[in-house]
Each structure stands twice: as C-alpha cells, then as structure tokens.
Amino acid sequence: MSVRVCVLGSGSRGNSTWIATERTHLLVDVGFGRRDTQARLAAVGERLELCDALLVSHEHADHISGLRRLALNLQVPIWINEATRDAIRWDRRIKPFEIFSAGQKFVVGDIEVAPFSIPHDAVEPVAFTLTAQGIKIGVVTDLGFIPELVKHHVHGCHCLVWESNHDIEMLRMGPYPWFVKQRVMSRHGHLSNNATAQFLSEEYDGTAQVLVLAHLSETNNHPEIARMTAQEALGCRSDGSAPELHLASQELPTKVFQF
C-alpha cells in the first residue's frame, strides 16, 4: 500500500496535482489539456484513465482550462463548491457534479478530502488537505496571506505543496502594470517568497517529509531565489526540521513522492 503525489505543473499557465492510492486516483485542479495531462502522467509512470474524480479549488483559468475536455473524456465526478460551479460556463453535457462546502470533509474512494477557505480574488476559493492510509497531503496555493485557519489545516501534513509565488522586488521592478502588481501583493493575491519564509521559520509545524514550493511566477520570481529563501527560513528553525525540498515547475512534473 502506498500514497503517491505528483505536481504535474504549477504556475500562471496551469496547475494540477495527482494524488493516488492503489484504489483511488484524483486530480486536484485541471489546468492542462487532456493530451498534456496524459503526457505528464505517463512521464512519471501514471495513467490518466485511472482517474476517479476531479477536484476544483477555484474558477481561474490556470486551474480549470483543461476541465471541460477531461470531464467529457473521463466521465468522472467533478467535486466543486456551488459558487465556483456557478461561476464557470459549462458544456451542458458535463455531469455529474458533487458539491462540497468549505469546512466539510468528504470521501472519494479511500481518500478523505478536507476543503478549507483561503483568501484569494475568486468567488469562493479553497485549498485542500487529503488523507489516506495515515498520510496527510496539503495542496495550498493562490492565497494572499496565511490566516490561522490555513495554519490549522496544514498542521500534521506529511507532504505539503505550498505557494511561493513572487520575489517582492522582482515584482515591484517588473513589467506588470501597477494595478496587477497591487493585485498580486494584496491580501487576496499570492504569497511572496518572504511570506512563505516567515511561515516556514515561525509557524510551520515541521512535520512534512516533503515540501514542494509551487505556483512560482515565471516573470517575478526565480527558482533559485525561492529555493534559497525557503532553505534559509528552514535553517532558522530551532527544531532542526529539514523536509525534502522541491520546486514545482510550469513545464515538467515533479518526481512522484511516495509515502
């Protein structure tokens, strides 16, 4: 028995994470088309046709651009909250929907899913923790700050996929229009490397065996800056916790993390 996790890709052009047991296979967000998703899964030895359900965190295009095609192709349930479902223009052939509410757990196969609210500029955005065989996985991106609720939910995660979107100075000096910069830096935007570093050094509980930095901006961040900032923060911890640190990329899947 095992639990497998792979971030198929993460960034402003697409986000999707594969979480699987021997019985159940889930996609958290569907930001890539069917062929791309299939190719990314095949590259790590996984199979799209085994997918049992699609989970949707919010309605932004980088999280749902492949949803229509995969839903029609796979004919599996789409787990989504009501406000997010209503914010998306659907092909009437797509069904069924399974509606969840933030704060209420649900079960898909042998995976227990806990959706919880996050601060982002979408109608009702959520992040997820998923637990199977005693292994807890957190998939937490697209949030402008870190409320106590988020800290509570990610406590005890063995694998944590966590946003480290931008370097503040790169964003300030970069090419984005000022209103976009304001949106990214706002309390309903995205976490900076510094915000993630503060969390890792002061409030992270240190239990994760694997930490994956995700949703890195290709314009306003650099992988080595994000990595070094996180490593320095982890090095400041008094408990000596040292998770295996990885960075998700836009172009390629991560390795498969097996627990």
Protein Blocks (a to p, Z undefined) as FASTA:
>chain_A
ZZddddfbgcjkbccdddddfkbccdehjfbcfklmmmmmmmnopafklpgbdcdfbfcf
klmmmmmmmmmmnopacdddfklmmmpccdfkbccdddddehiacdehjaccdddddddd
bfbdcdddddeehiacdddehifbdcfklmmmmgoiabdcdddfbafklmmmmmbdfklm
mmmmmmklccdfklmmmmmmmmpgolafbdcdehiafklgcfklmmmmmmmmmmmpmnlp
acddddddfkbccddddZZ
